[in-house]
Amino acid sequence: MANTGIIKKRIVCPKCNETTVARLFTSINVTNVKELREKAMNESLFKWKCQSCGYSARLTYPVLYNDMKKRFMIYLIPKIDHFQLADKALEEHFKNLKHINKRIVPDFNTFKEKIFIFESGLDDMAVELTKLAISKIVAKKHNVKEIKEGYLSMYNTENNTMGFTFFIGEERTPYVQSARLEIYGKSVSVVNELAVKDKKLKGFIRIDREWAENILYRYKRGRQVAKQSRYL
């Protein structure tokens, strides 16, 4: 599996125009270098500081996160909107890996959420479906059309609950909504029934709200057809 990869890149400071050489982590293996996990989660891994004037910023660039122990890989590719990664060289490199969850994500929040999901031993497909269902409840509660942005922020098996933080309205006001794990269990059943092909894909794929909406539509459509057939 992938090891930690580092490249050096010249960066021009937007404040003083001086050039600084930065070390960028193109891939990190948190099994081999455990401290990189915390640095990725608190985003210090991506922080850059100008050596001349002290200006600091968070650098956004592609990075591959690899957890060999938990058997998942998350590829952060800023603003990517494809369902499946079109990188033949990368796919060829990892084509023989089996039983590895491989995901692509477009931003830092999703990147960190996926890490939390897989570290917790959860199925991210079922989590996305659960999140979608809970977001509709929260949207109705707050009298808004829909809530598109949110992430899993709590998972507690002792209390039989999981929690999602949603961002509501133009002000993006954070709101936490908990849910019983039975809802997640139902989502697992739906995913196992309708996402068989996606689970068999070997490449890096994007599992997000759009994917969950498609699964939910197919589920509702299937129930509707089954209901109509009973009256024929």
BALOBA-1460 file (C-alpha; in Angstrom, 3 decimals):
// residues 232
<rec num="1" residu="m" x="0.000" y="0.000" z="0.000"/>
<rec num="2" residu="a" x="0.944" y="3.636" z="-0.383"/>
<rec num="3" residu="n" x="3.613" y="5.107" z="1.843"/>
<rec num="4" residu="t" x="4.053" y="8.717" z="2.854"/>
<rec num="5" residu="g" x="5.002" y="10.893" z="-0.114"/>
<rec num="6" residu="i" x="6.418" y="14.419" z="0.069"/>
<rec num="7" residu="i" x="7.204" y="16.922" z="-2.662"/>
<rec num="8" residu="k" x="8.722" y="20.398" z="-2.489"/>
<rec num="9" residu="k" x="7.001" y="23.297" z="-4.198"/>
<rec num="10" residu="r" x="7.793" y="26.988" z="-4.518"/>
<rec num="11" residu="i" x="4.988" y="29.212" z="-3.247"/>
<rec num="12" residu="v" x="4.743" y="32.959" z="-3.767"/>
<rec num="13" residu="c" x="3.379" y="34.706" z="-0.697"/>
<rec num="14" residu="p" x="0.219" y="36.675" z="-1.597"/>
<rec num="15" residu="k" x="1.100" y="39.280" z="1.039"/>
<rec num="16" residu="c" x="4.801" y="40.078" z="0.504"/>
<rec num="17" residu="n" x="5.446" y="38.335" z="-2.875"/>
<rec num="18" residu="e" x="8.457" y="36.486" z="-1.494"/>
<rec num="19" residu="t" x="8.989" y="32.892" z="-2.630"/>
<rec num="20" residu="t" x="9.066" y="30.111" z="-0.055"/>
<rec num="21" residu="v" x="9.737" y="26.404" z="-0.559"/>
<rec num="22" residu="a" x="6.974" y="24.308" z="1.033"/>
<rec num="23" residu="r" x="6.836" y="20.573" z="1.791"/>
<rec num="24" residu="l" x="3.564" y="19.094" z="0.551"/>
<rec num="25" residu="f" x="2.320" y="15.672" z="1.601"/>
<rec num="26" residu="t" x="0.952" y="14.001" z="-1.534"/>
<rec num="27" residu="s" x="0.200" y="10.773" z="0.347"/>
<rec num="28" residu="i" x="0.214" y="9.785" z="4.005"/>
<rec num="29" residu="n" x="0.247" y="6.348" z="5.598"/>
<rec num="30" residu="v" x="-1.096" y="6.772" z="9.129"/>
<rec num="31" residu="t" x="-0.364" y="3.150" z="9.997"/>
<rec num="32" residu="n" x="3.356" y="3.715" z="9.519"/>
<rec num="33" residu="v" x="3.424" y="7.318" z="10.786"/>
<rec num="34" residu="k" x="0.668" y="7.602" z="13.388"/>
<rec num="35" residu="e" x="1.117" y="11.308" z="14.183"/>
<rec num="36" residu="l" x="0.061" y="12.215" z="10.638"/>
<rec num="37" residu="r" x="-3.493" y="11.163" z="11.467"/>
<rec num="38" residu="e" x="-3.931" y="13.942" z="14.043"/>
<rec num="39" residu="k" x="-2.203" y="16.465" z="11.800"/>
<rec num="40" residu="a" x="-4.600" y="15.601" z="8.986"/>
<rec num="41" residu="m" x="-7.659" y="15.859" z="11.230"/>
<rec num="42" residu="n" x="-6.690" y="19.237" z="12.736"/>
<rec num="43" residu="e" x="-5.479" y="20.388" z="9.287"/>
<rec num="44" residu="s" x="-2.028" y="21.395" z="10.569"/>
<rec num="45" residu="l" x="-0.625" y="19.077" z="7.897"/>
<rec num="46" residu="f" x="-1.828" y="21.554" z="5.276"/>
<rec num="47" residu="k" x="-0.784" y="24.784" z="6.957"/>
<rec num="48" residu="w" x="1.850" y="26.950" z="5.294"/>
<rec num="49" residu="k" x="3.677" y="29.956" z="6.692"/>
<rec num="50" residu="c" x="5.721" y="32.515" z="4.803"/>
<rec num="51" residu="q" x="9.260" y="32.606" z="6.156"/>
<rec num="52" residu="s" x="9.604" y="36.285" z="5.247"/>
<rec num="53" residu="c" x="6.508" y="37.996" z="6.652"/>
<rec num="54" residu="g" x="4.808" y="35.300" z="8.715"/>
<rec num="55" residu="y" x="1.642" y="35.178" z="6.628"/>
<rec num="56" residu="s" x="-0.056" y="31.790" z="7.021"/>
<rec num="57" residu="a" x="-2.668" y="29.890" z="5.027"/>
<rec num="58" residu="r" x="-4.121" y="26.452" z="4.515"/>
<rec num="59" residu="l" x="-2.930" y="24.879" z="1.290"/>
<rec num="60" residu="t" x="-5.474" y="22.927" z="-0.716"/>
<rec num="61" residu="y" x="-4.119" y="20.214" z="-2.999"/>
<rec num="62" residu="p" x="-4.626" y="16.483" z="-3.728"/>
<rec num="63" residu="v" x="-3.519" y="14.114" z="-0.971"/>
<rec num="64" residu="l" x="-4.056" y="10.382" z="-0.539"/>
<rec num="65" residu="y" x="-4.807" y="9.206" z="3.021"/>
<rec num="66" residu="n" x="-4.101" y="5.547" z="3.744"/>
<rec num="67" residu="d" x="-5.032" y="3.556" z="6.846"/>
<rec num="68" residu="m" x="-3.705" y="0.021" z="6.382"/>
<rec num="69" residu="k" x="-5.041" y="-1.229" z="9.722"/>
<rec num="70" residu="k" x="-8.627" y="-0.061" z="9.171"/>
<rec num="71" residu="r" x="-8.329" y="-0.871" z="5.450"/>
<rec num="72" residu="f" x="-9.503" y="2.337" z="3.840"/>
<rec num="73" residu="m" x="-8.051" y="5.006" z="1.569"/>
<rec num="74" residu="i" x="-9.407" y="8.522" z="1.146"/>
<rec num="75" residu="y" x="-8.220" y="10.625" z="-1.788"/>
<rec num="76" residu="l" x="-8.834" y="14.336" z="-1.269"/>
<rec num="77" residu="i" x="-9.064" y="15.992" z="-4.682"/>
<rec num="78" residu="p" x="-10.343" y="19.574" z="-4.252"/>
<rec num="79" residu="k" x="-13.687" y="20.229" z="-6.015"/>
<rec num="80" residu="i" x="-13.765" y="16.876" z="-7.805"/>
<rec num="81" residu="d" x="-17.281" y="16.151" z="-9.084"/>
<rec num="82" residu="h" x="-16.847" y="12.740" z="-10.745"/>
<rec num="83" residu="f" x="-18.385" y="9.590" z="-9.303"/>
<rec num="84" residu="q" x="-15.311" y="7.502" z="-10.097"/>
<rec num="85" residu="l" x="-11.688" y="8.572" z="-10.289"/>
<rec num="86" residu="a" x="-10.328" y="8.655" z="-13.831"/>
<rec num="87" residu="d" x="-6.654" y="8.080" z="-13.033"/>
<rec num="88" residu="k" x="-5.465" y="4.964" z="-14.852"/>
<rec num="89" residu="a" x="-1.989" y="5.017" z="-13.311"/>
<rec num="90" residu="l" x="-3.369" y="5.162" z="-9.759"/>
<rec num="91" residu="e" x="-6.016" y="2.533" z="-10.443"/>
<rec num="92" residu="e" x="-3.388" y="0.244" z="-11.949"/>
<rec num="93" residu="h" x="-1.166" y="0.728" z="-8.914"/>
<rec num="94" residu="f" x="-3.904" y="-0.353" z="-6.499"/>
<rec num="95" residu="k" x="-5.850" y="-2.759" z="-8.708"/>
<rec num="96" residu="n" x="-4.931" y="-5.852" z="-6.681"/>
<rec num="97" residu="l" x="-6.011" y="-4.480" z="-3.319"/>
<rec num="98" residu="k" x="-9.014" y="-6.358" z="-1.979"/>
<rec num="99" residu="h" x="-11.544" y="-5.459" z="0.694"/>
<rec num="100" residu="i" x="-10.316" y="-1.868" z="0.832"/>
<rec num="101" residu="n" x="-12.766" y="1.031" z="0.973"/>
<rec num="102" residu="k" x="-11.473" y="3.567" z="-1.553"/>
<rec num="103" residu="r" x="-13.126" y="6.971" z="-1.725"/>
<rec num="104" residu="i" x="-12.608" y="10.339" z="-3.404"/>
<rec num="105" residu="v" x="-13.743" y="13.514" z="-1.644"/>
<rec num="106" residu="p" x="-13.875" y="17.175" z="-2.770"/>
<rec num="107" residu="d" x="-13.210" y="19.090" z="0.465"/>
<rec num="108" residu="f" x="-11.692" y="18.977" z="3.945"/>
<rec num="109" residu="n" x="-14.954" y="18.454" z="5.858"/>
<rec num="110" residu="t" x="-15.860" y="15.393" z="3.794"/>
<rec num="111" residu="f" x="-12.257" y="14.186" z="4.019"/>
<rec num="112" residu="k" x="-12.336" y="14.238" z="7.829"/>
<rec num="113" residu="e" x="-15.852" y="12.818" z="7.989"/>
<rec num="114" residu="k" x="-14.896" y="9.784" z="5.899"/>
<rec num="115" residu="i" x="-11.917" y="9.123" z="8.171"/>
<rec num="116" residu="f" x="-14.201" y="9.263" z="11.227"/>
<rec num="117" residu="i" x="-16.760" y="6.970" z="9.569"/>
<rec num="118" residu="f" x="-14.294" y="4.245" z="8.628"/>
<rec num="119" residu="e" x="-12.382" y="4.481" z="11.910"/>
<rec num="120" residu="s" x="-15.724" y="3.888" z="13.649"/>
<rec num="121" residu="g" x="-16.284" y="0.734" z="11.607"/>
<rec num="122" residu="l" x="-19.325" y="2.162" z="9.826"/>
<rec num="123" residu="d" x="-20.540" y="1.781" z="6.253"/>
<rec num="124" residu="d" x="-20.233" y="5.232" z="4.654"/>
<rec num="125" residu="m" x="-22.937" y="4.392" z="2.105"/>
<rec num="126" residu="a" x="-25.404" y="3.710" z="4.911"/>
<rec num="127" residu="v" x="-24.228" y="6.812" z="6.778"/>
<rec num="128" residu="e" x="-24.924" y="8.987" z="3.717"/>
<rec num="129" residu="l" x="-28.393" y="7.491" z="3.368"/>
<rec num="130" residu="t" x="-29.078" y="8.028" z="7.073"/>
<rec num="131" residu="k" x="-27.778" y="11.594" z="6.881"/>
<rec num="132" residu="l" x="-30.104" y="12.316" z="3.949"/>
<rec num="133" residu="a" x="-33.123" y="10.989" z="5.840"/>
<rec num="134" residu="i" x="-32.266" y="12.961" z="8.981"/>
<rec num="135" residu="s" x="-31.613" y="16.139" z="6.969"/>
<rec num="136" residu="k" x="-35.196" y="16.024" z="5.689"/>
<rec num="137" residu="i" x="-36.470" y="15.849" z="9.269"/>
<rec num="138" residu="v" x="-34.284" y="18.814" z="10.270"/>
<rec num="139" residu="a" x="-35.355" y="20.816" z="7.194"/>
<rec num="140" residu="k" x="-39.001" y="20.316" z="8.113"/>
<rec num="141" residu="k" x="-38.308" y="21.259" z="11.735"/>
<rec num="142" residu="h" x="-36.649" y="24.514" z="10.669"/>
<rec num="143" residu="n" x="-39.134" y="25.224" z="7.875"/>
<rec num="144" residu="v" x="-36.564" y="25.273" z="5.077"/>
<rec num="145" residu="k" x="-36.772" y="23.589" z="1.681"/>
<rec num="146" residu="e" x="-33.720" y="21.393" z="2.139"/>
<rec num="147" residu="i" x="-30.434" y="21.099" z="3.965"/>
<rec num="148" residu="k" x="-27.581" y="19.940" z="1.792"/>
<rec num="149" residu="e" x="-24.559" y="20.403" z="4.030"/>
<rec num="150" residu="g" x="-23.860" y="18.251" z="7.048"/>
<rec num="151" residu="y" x="-21.556" y="15.610" z="8.459"/>
<rec num="152" residu="l" x="-21.459" y="12.775" z="10.973"/>
<rec num="153" residu="s" x="-20.164" y="14.238" z="14.223"/>
<rec num="154" residu="m" x="-21.018" y="11.622" z="16.870"/>
<rec num="155" residu="y" x="-21.300" y="7.847" z="17.125"/>
<rec num="156" residu="n" x="-22.069" y="6.186" z="20.460"/>
<rec num="157" residu="t" x="-22.936" y="2.508" z="20.622"/>
<rec num="158" residu="e" x="-23.509" y="2.624" z="24.393"/>
<rec num="159" residu="n" x="-26.296" y="5.183" z="23.957"/>
<rec num="160" residu="n" x="-27.432" y="3.590" z="20.684"/>
<rec num="161" residu="t" x="-27.183" y="6.942" z="18.888"/>
<rec num="162" residu="m" x="-25.348" y="8.751" z="16.143"/>
<rec num="163" residu="g" x="-25.373" y="12.497" z="15.581"/>
<rec num="164" residu="f" x="-25.131" y="14.765" z="12.568"/>
<rec num="165" residu="t" x="-24.147" y="18.426" z="12.444"/>
<rec num="166" residu="f" x="-26.079" y="20.317" z="9.764"/>
<rec num="167" residu="f" x="-25.609" y="23.888" z="8.533"/>
<rec num="168" residu="i" x="-28.870" y="25.775" z="8.161"/>
<rec num="169" residu="g" x="-29.672" y="28.801" z="6.011"/>
<rec num="170" residu="e" x="-27.421" y="31.398" z="4.459"/>
<rec num="171" residu="e" x="-25.799" y="32.002" z="7.845"/>
<rec num="172" residu="r" x="-24.842" y="28.305" z="7.946"/>
<rec num="173" residu="t" x="-25.986" y="28.021" z="11.541"/>
<rec num="174" residu="p" x="-24.781" y="24.678" z="12.954"/>
<rec num="175" residu="y" x="-27.475" y="22.374" z="14.308"/>
<rec num="176" residu="v" x="-26.883" y="18.930" z="15.810"/>
<rec num="177" residu="q" x="-29.502" y="16.225" z="15.354"/>
<rec num="178" residu="s" x="-29.157" y="12.801" z="16.910"/>
<rec num="179" residu="a" x="-30.727" y="9.594" z="15.623"/>
<rec num="180" residu="r" x="-31.204" y="6.069" z="16.885"/>
<rec num="181" residu="l" x="-28.900" y="3.470" z="15.383"/>
<rec num="182" residu="e" x="-31.959" y="1.550" z="14.164"/>
<rec num="183" residu="i" x="-32.258" y="4.136" z="11.371"/>
<rec num="184" residu="y" x="-28.665" y="3.451" z="10.379"/>
<rec num="185" residu="g" x="-29.423" y="-0.290" z="10.517"/>
<rec num="186" residu="k" x="-32.299" y="0.208" z="8.102"/>
<rec num="187" residu="s" x="-29.991" y="2.146" z="5.807"/>
<rec num="188" residu="v" x="-27.501" y="-0.732" z="5.873"/>
<rec num="189" residu="s" x="-30.265" y="-3.090" z="4.689"/>
<rec num="190" residu="v" x="-31.222" y="-0.730" z="1.850"/>
<rec num="191" residu="v" x="-27.592" y="-0.328" z="0.786"/>
<rec num="192" residu="n" x="-26.978" y="-4.087" z="0.823"/>
<rec num="193" residu="e" x="-29.997" y="-4.516" z="-1.427"/>
<rec num="194" residu="l" x="-29.536" y="-1.649" z="-3.885"/>
<rec num="195" residu="a" x="-25.811" y="-0.819" z="-3.905"/>
<rec num="196" residu="v" x="-24.410" y="-4.246" z="-4.754"/>
<rec num="197" residu="k" x="-22.706" y="-3.030" z="-7.944"/>
<rec num="198" residu="d" x="-21.172" y="0.018" z="-6.248"/>
<rec num="199" residu="k" x="-19.753" y="-2.147" z="-3.462"/>
<rec num="200" residu="k" x="-18.029" y="-4.320" z="-6.050"/>
<rec num="201" residu="l" x="-16.289" y="-1.427" z="-7.815"/>
<rec num="202" residu="k" x="-12.524" y="-1.622" z="-7.411"/>
<rec num="203" residu="g" x="-11.631" y="2.027" z="-8.022"/>
<rec num="204" residu="f" x="-11.905" y="5.179" z="-5.963"/>
<rec num="205" residu="i" x="-15.527" y="6.333" z="-5.888"/>
<rec num="206" residu="r" x="-17.458" y="9.301" z="-4.496"/>
<rec num="207" residu="i" x="-20.205" y="8.451" z="-2.010"/>
<rec num="208" residu="d" x="-22.122" y="11.606" z="-1.128"/>
<rec num="209" residu="r" x="-25.581" y="13.161" z="-0.929"/>
<rec num="210" residu="e" x="-26.159" y="12.869" z="-4.676"/>
<rec num="211" residu="w" x="-25.387" y="9.161" z="-4.499"/>
<rec num="212" residu="a" x="-27.711" y="8.745" z="-1.499"/>
<rec num="213" residu="e" x="-30.534" y="10.601" z="-3.279"/>
<rec num="214" residu="n" x="-30.286" y="8.143" z="-6.174"/>
<rec num="215" residu="i" x="-30.440" y="5.160" z="-3.811"/>
<rec num="216" residu="l" x="-33.397" y="6.677" z="-1.944"/>
<rec num="217" residu="y" x="-35.254" y="7.269" z="-5.204"/>
<rec num="218" residu="r" x="-34.700" y="3.666" z="-6.274"/>
<rec num="219" residu="y" x="-35.848" y="2.423" z="-2.869"/>
<rec num="220" residu="k" x="-39.058" y="4.473" z="-2.934"/>
<rec num="221" residu="r" x="-39.695" y="3.516" z="-6.540"/>
<rec num="222" residu="g" x="-39.280" y="-0.164" z="-5.684"/>
<rec num="223" residu="r" x="-41.741" y="0.093" z="-2.812"/>
<rec num="224" residu="q" x="-44.223" y="1.887" z="-5.046"/>
<rec num="225" residu="v" x="-43.995" y="-0.782" z="-7.739"/>
<rec num="226" residu="a" x="-44.354" y="-3.537" z="-5.144"/>
<rec num="227" residu="k" x="-47.411" y="-1.841" z="-3.691"/>
<rec num="228" residu="q" x="-49.050" y="-1.468" z="-7.104"/>
<rec num="229" residu="s" x="-48.360" y="-5.102" z="-7.990"/>
<rec num="230" residu="r" x="-50.324" y="-6.263" z="-4.952"/>
<rec num="231" residu="y" x="-53.456" y="-4.711" z="-6.421"/>
<rec num="232" residu="l" x="-53.087" y="-6.235" z="-9.888"/>
